[in-house]
Amino acid sequence: MLKEEQVAELLSRCEIVTGQRLEQIRGNLSSSEARSAAIWELVVIDASTRIGLVEYEPHSDGSPDIRVTLPSGNMIWIEIAFLYPRFWKEERQSFEISQWLRQEADKRGLDGFKISCRFNGAASRSGFIRKLPQLHQRNEFLKSSIVKVFFNQIVASQAERASFTHPEYTLEVIYTPQSTGGGGGGLVQEAPKDYKEHALYRIVKDKARQHDVPGVRLLCIGTDQSNALSATVAPGGVNASEALYHAYKQTTSIGGVITVSIESRVQGFTGINRDARAKIYYNDRAKALPAEADKVALSKLNFNLWKYHHPLNQYDTPPSGLYRKLGGRLSVSMSNNGGKLTIPTTVLLEILAGRTTLSELYDLSAEPLLSGDYRIKSCSFQEGNPEGGDSPTVTLDFDFDFDAVFNRVKRPKLTGSEEE
């Protein structure tokens, strides 16, 4: 999703364009379980302001989230929803169990990253459902006889592979002497073979009953975590278009669904970027559909105005520091008698606080300027770009310290300019 500074800027903009303080969204932003959904609501509001005039919940007695007046003068309603993984609690349990086993290995002087878990599941209409110990059962799980025997076997012979399949839980644990990175996996939990179990079918059926408003009504459903919008499904599984086909057969109140999947992609030399892929499915049976000109306007909804980052889980508030803040590039340039160093303010603050160092985050291109042979001549501040995911920056101008008298040093040779 977005970093904290981006969300603060986005919230401010949305409150300005809607003319009201968005109290419910503010409250949801402080809740781990609702945070991503609240951010997504802001993203949709902001995107909608680029194609028309936006009103937020205009009916005090209940209405879809926003009403948008398009350039044609026609109004449409948009209900906003965010898809979390249906079985996110089991995913959390899976992660924690892997951590328990690695921590137990470390206590016994073993390499925890040689232990991996495979999470199986009981077949159901919605996928393969895992059965795992609850979070409060950590000690009970680790003290069980099957886990004790597993670790005793490894301690006795660390060069041999060991494994066990738990008799009560859908869990297989493997110790591989040659492994260096842990790993693991398992059967996909959310892989419905029945359209009634698909997330889109369920959410359309649910939202269709919530409001009764005149005119065109759309749903805008986004996710950066659920695989329900993925084009790839398990053999015999139900994809998004099939789920919506069946949902549309049972409702005329929803004119269409906009699905937005925020995914990671490898893009050339820039590395891994996250961007949104949107698709609109109209319901030909709906009692109200957008005019052709309005469909053109809706096709211009841009959900990539903000740079996306890692997904936010539903059970933790991200810690302070760079995990929550915007970063950016370090820029270094050298001249005959000095140079410039431009650094993101968030990074500078972390360095001043002693939580990180320049060498941990960047290469050594700034090393000559920080050698002690230069002094700071001046500094300046530059505004950041929250949409693009860039922090404000501070630029330090350096001069070679010709006044040094204790130990005269030769001016370093100019090696050119470089950026990181």
C-alpha positions in Angstrom: 0.0 0.0 0.0 1.2 3.6 0.7 3.6 4.9 3.2 2.4 7.0 6.1 3.5 10.4 4.7 1.7 9.6 1.4 -1.5 8.7 3.3 -1.4 12.0 5.3 -1.1 14.0 2.1 -3.8 12.0 0.4 -6.1 12.3 3.4 -5.6 16.1 3.4 -6.4 16.3 -0.3 -9.5 14.2 0.0 -10.9 16.3 2.9 -10.3 19.4 0.8 -12.1 18.2 -2.3 -15.0 16.7 -0.3 -15.3 19.7 2.0 -15.5 17.6 5.2 -13.4 15.9 7.8 -13.4 12.2 7.0 -13.8 11.0 10.6 -14.6 7.3 9.8 -11.6 7.0 7.5 -9.4 8.6 10.0 -10.5 6.1 12.6 -10.0 3.2 10.3 -6.4 4.4 9.4 -5.5 3.9 13.1 -6.8 0.3 13.1 -4.6 -2.4 11.7 -7.5 -4.5 10.5 -9.1 -1.7 8.5 -6.0 0.3 7.5 -5.5 -0.9 4.0 -9.2 -0.6 3.2 -9.2 3.0 4.5 -6.2 3.8 2.3 -7.9 2.3 -0.7 -11.0 4.4 -0.1 -8.8 7.5 -0.2 -7.1 6.3 -3.4 -10.5 5.8 -5.1 -11.8 9.2 -4.0 -8.6 10.9 -5.3 -8.8 9.1 -8.6 -12.5 10.0 -9.0 -11.8 13.7 -8.5 -9.7 13.6 -11.7 -12.8 12.7 -13.8 -15.6 14.6 -12.1 -17.0 16.3 -9.0 -17.0 14.1 -5.9 -19.4 14.1 -3.0 -18.7 11.8 0.0 -21.7 10.0 1.4 -24.1 12.7 0.4 -27.2 11.1 2.0 -27.1 11.3 5.8 -29.4 8.3 6.1 -27.1 6.0 4.2 -25.7 5.9 0.6 -22.8 4.4 -1.4 -19.4 6.0 -0.5 -19.2 8.6 -3.2 -21.4 10.2 -5.9 -19.5 11.5 -8.9 -20.8 14.1 -11.3 -19.2 13.4 -14.7 -18.4 15.9 -17.4 -21.7 14.9 -19.2 -23.6 16.1 -16.1 -24.7 12.6 -15.2 -24.2 11.3 -11.7 -23.0 7.8 -10.8 -22.6 6.2 -7.4 -19.5 4.3 -6.4 -19.3 1.9 -3.5 -15.7 1.2 -2.5 -14.4 -2.1 -1.2 -11.1 -3.7 -0.4 -10.4 -7.5 -0.5 -8.2 -9.0 2.2 -7.2 -12.6 1.9 -10.2 -14.6 3.1 -8.0 -16.7 5.3 -5.5 -14.1 6.5 -5.7 -15.3 10.1 -4.5 -18.7 9.0 -1.7 -17.0 7.0 -0.6 -15.2 10.1 -0.7 -18.5 12.0 1.5 -20.1 9.3 4.0 -17.3 9.6 4.2 -17.4 13.4 4.6 -21.2 13.4 7.6 -21.0 11.1 9.0 -18.4 13.5 8.4 -20.6 16.5 10.3 -23.5 15.0 13.2 -21.4 14.0 13.5 -19.7 17.4 13.4 -23.2 19.0 16.2 -24.3 16.7 18.3 -21.3 17.7 17.8 -22.1 21.4 19.2 -25.5 20.7 22.2 -24.2 18.8 20.8 -25.2 15.4 20.4 -23.2 12.2 16.7 -22.2 12.1 16.9 -21.5 8.4 17.4 -25.2 7.7 13.8 -25.8 8.8 10.9 -25.2 6.5 7.2 -25.8 6.7 4.7 -27.1 4.2 1.1 -26.0 5.0 -1.5 -28.4 3.6 -5.2 -28.1 4.0 -8.6 -29.8 4.1 -10.3 -29.6 0.7 -13.5 -27.4 0.6 -15.5 -25.5 -1.9 -13.5 -22.4 -1.1 -10.1 -24.0 -1.3 -7.7 -25.9 1.0 -8.4 -24.8 4.6 -5.5 -25.0 7.1 -5.9 -26.3 10.6 -3.1 -24.9 12.8 -2.4 -24.2 16.5 -3.7 -20.9 17.8 -1.2 -18.2 18.6 -1.6 -18.7 22.4 -0.7 -22.4 22.0 2.9 -21.8 21.2 4.4 -23.5 24.3 2.0 -26.4 24.1 2.9 -26.9 20.4 6.7 -26.8 21.0 6.5 -29.1 24.0 4.4 -31.7 22.2 6.1 -35.1 21.8 6.3 -35.0 18.0 8.1 -31.7 18.0 10.5 -32.8 20.8 11.4 -36.0 18.9 12.0 -34.0 15.7 14.5 -31.6 17.4 16.2 -34.4 19.3 16.7 -36.2 16.0 18.4 -33.2 14.5 20.6 -32.6 17.5 21.7 -36.2 17.4 22.6 -36.0 13.7 22.7 -32.5 12.1 23.9 -34.0 8.8 20.8 -36.0 8.2 17.4 -34.9 6.9 14.5 -35.0 9.3 10.8 -34.4 9.0 7.4 -35.0 10.5 3.7 -34.7 9.5 1.6 -33.4 12.4 -1.2 -35.8 13.3 -3.6 -33.0 14.4 -2.7 -30.1 12.2 -2.3 -29.7 8.4 1.4 -29.2 8.8 4.6 -30.9 7.6 8.0 -29.7 9.0 11.2 -30.5 7.3 14.9 -30.1 8.3 17.3 -30.0 5.3 21.0 -29.9 6.2 21.9 -28.3 2.9 19.4 -25.4 3.1 20.5 -21.9 3.8 17.3 -19.9 3.4 14.4 -21.7 5.2 11.5 -21.3 2.8 8.3 -23.3 2.7 4.9 -23.1 1.1 1.7 -25.0 0.9 -1.6 -25.4 -0.8 -3.5 -22.2 -1.7 -6.3 -21.6 0.7 -8.4 -19.3 -1.3 -9.0 -21.3 -4.5 -12.8 -21.6 -4.9 -14.2 -24.2 -7.2 -17.8 -23.0 -6.5 -18.7 -19.5 -7.7 -20.7 -18.9 -4.6 -17.5 -19.1 -2.6 -15.6 -16.6 -4.8 -14.9 -13.3 -3.1 -16.3 -11.2 -5.9 -19.6 -13.1 -6.0 -20.0 -12.8 -2.2 -19.2 -9.0 -2.1 -21.5 -8.2 -5.0 -24.4 -10.1 -3.4 -23.7 -8.3 -0.1 -23.3 -4.8 -1.5 -26.4 -5.2 -3.7 -28.6 -5.3 -0.6 -27.0 -2.4 1.2 -28.4 0.7 -0.5 -31.3 1.6 -2.7 -30.4 4.7 -4.6 -31.6 6.0 -8.0 -29.2 6.0 -11.0 -26.1 4.1 -11.9 -24.4 2.3 -9.1 -20.9 0.8 -9.4 -18.6 -1.1 -7.1 -14.8 -0.4 -7.1 -13.0 -3.4 -5.5 -9.3 -3.3 -5.0 -6.7 -5.5 -3.4 -2.9 -5.9 -3.0 -3.2 -9.1 -1.0 -6.0 -11.4 -2.2 -5.6 -13.6 -5.2 -9.3 -13.4 -6.0 -8.7 -10.9 -8.8 -5.8 -12.9 -10.3 -6.0 -14.0 -13.9 -4.4 -17.3 -12.9 -6.6 -19.8 -11.1 -6.2 -23.3 -10.0 -7.4 -26.1 -12.3 -11.2 -26.2 -12.2 -11.3 -22.9 -10.2 -13.5 -19.9 -10.7 -12.0 -16.7 -12.1 -13.3 -13.1 -11.6 -15.4 -12.9 -14.8 -17.1 -16.2 -14.0 -17.9 -15.1 -10.5 -19.4 -11.8 -11.7 -21.4 -13.5 -14.4 -23.2 -15.5 -11.8 -23.6 -12.5 -9.5 -25.1 -10.4 -12.2 -27.7 -13.0 -12.9 -29.1 -12.3 -9.5 -29.0 -8.6 -9.2 -30.0 -5.6 -11.3 -29.0 -2.9 -8.8 -25.3 -3.1 -9.5 -24.4 -1.5 -12.9 -20.9 -2.8 -12.9 -17.7 -3.6 -11.0 -14.3 -2.0 -11.3 -11.6 -4.5 -10.2 -8.2 -3.2 -9.3 -5.3 -5.5 -8.5 -2.1 -4.0 -7.2 0.7 -6.3 -8.2 4.5 -6.5 -8.2 6.2 -6.5 -11.6 9.8 -6.6 -12.8 10.4 -3.6 -15.0 13.8 -3.5 -16.8 16.7 -2.1 -14.8 14.4 -0.3 -12.3 13.8 -3.5 -10.3 10.5 -4.5 -8.9 7.7 -2.0 -9.0 4.1 -2.2 -7.8 1.3 -0.9 -10.0 -2.5 -1.2 -10.3 -4.2 -3.0 -13.1 -7.9 -2.1 -13.5 -10.7 -3.7 -15.4 -14.4 -2.8 -15.7 -17.2 -5.4 -15.9 -20.6 -3.9 -16.8 -23.8 -5.7 -15.9 -26.0 -5.8 -19.0 -29.0 -6.8 -16.8 -28.7 -3.7 -14.6 -31.7 -1.3 -14.3 -29.3 1.6 -14.9 -26.1 1.6 -16.9 -23.7 4.5 -17.7 -24.1 6.3 -21.1 -21.4 5.6 -23.6 -19.8 9.0 -22.9 -19.7 8.2 -19.2 -18.1 4.8 -19.9 -15.3 6.7 -21.7 -14.9 9.0 -18.6 -14.8 6.0 -16.3 -12.2 4.2 -18.4 -9.9 7.2 -17.6 -9.9 6.4 -13.9 -6.2 6.2 -13.0 -5.2 4.2 -9.9 -1.5 4.6 -10.5 -1.3 8.3 -9.4 0.5 7.2 -6.2 3.6 4.9 -5.9 2.6 1.7 -4.1 4.8 -0.1 -1.6 4.5 -3.3 0.4 1.1 -4.6 1.6 0.2 -3.8 5.1 -0.9 -6.7 7.2 -4.0 -6.8 9.4 -2.4 -7.4 12.8 0.5 -5.0 13.2 1.1 -1.3 13.1 4.3 -0.7 11.0 7.2 0.3 13.3 8.5 3.8 13.2 11.4 4.7 10.9 12.0 4.1 7.3 9.4 1.2 7.1 6.7 3.8 7.5 8.4 6.8 5.9 9.3 7.7 2.4 12.9 7.2 1.3 14.6 8.1 -2.0 18.0 8.3 -3.7 21.3 9.6 -2.5 22.8 12.0 -5.1 26.5 12.9 -5.0 28.3 15.2 -7.4 32.0 16.4 -7.3 33.6 19.5 -8.6 37.1 20.9 -8.7 37.0 22.4 -5.2 34.0 20.7 -3.6 30.8 18.9 -4.3 27.1 18.4 -3.4 25.3 15.7 -1.4 21.5 15.4 -1.6 19.9 13.0 0.9 16.2 12.3 1.8 15.3 14.0 5.0 13.8 10.7 6.4 17.1 9.0 5.9 19.0 11.9 7.4 16.8 11.7 10.5 17.4 7.9 10.9 21.2 8.5 10.6 21.1 11.3 13.2 19.1 9.1 15.5 21.7 6.4 15.2 19.3 3.8 13.9 21.2 3.3 10.6 24.3 4.6 8.8 25.0 6.0 5.4 27.0 3.0 4.4 24.2 0.6 5.3 21.8 2.2 2.9 23.9 3.5 0.0 27.2 2.8 -1.7 30.4 4.7 -0.9 30.0 7.5 -3.5 29.7 10.1 -0.7 32.9 8.9 1.1 35.3 11.6 -0.3 33.0 14.4 0.9 32.8 12.9 4.4 36.5 12.2 4.7 37.1 15.3 6.9 38.9 17.2 4.1 35.8 19.1 3.2 33.5 21.5 5.1 29.9 22.3 4.6 29.5 25.7 2.9 25.6 25.9 2.8 22.5 23.7 2.7 19.1 23.9 1.1 15.8 22.1 1.4 13.7 20.6 -1.4 10.1 19.6 -1.3 9.3 15.9 -1.8 6.9 14.2 -4.1 4.5 12.0 -2.1 2.7 10.8 -5.2 5.9 9.5 -6.6 7.0 8.1 -3.3 9.9 10.5 -2.8 10.8 12.2 0.6 11.8 15.8 0.9 15.6 16.2 0.5 18.4 18.3 2.0 21.3 19.3 -0.2 24.7 20.0 1.5 27.2 22.1 -0.5 30.8 21.2 0.4 34.1 23.1 -0.1 37.6 21.7 0.1 39.0 22.8 3.5 42.0 24.9 2.3 42.3 26.5 5.8 43.3 23.2 7.5 46.8 23.8 9.1 47.5 20.9 11.4 47.8 18.3 8.6 48.0 19.6 5.1 46.4 17.1 2.6 46.4 17.1 -1.1 43.2 17.8 -2.9 41.7 14.5 -4.0 41.6 13.8 -7.8 38.3 14.5 -9.4 36.6 11.2 -10.4 33.5 12.7 -11.9 29.9 12.5 -10.8 27.8 9.5 -9.8 24.4 8.8 -8.4 22.8 6.1 -6.4 
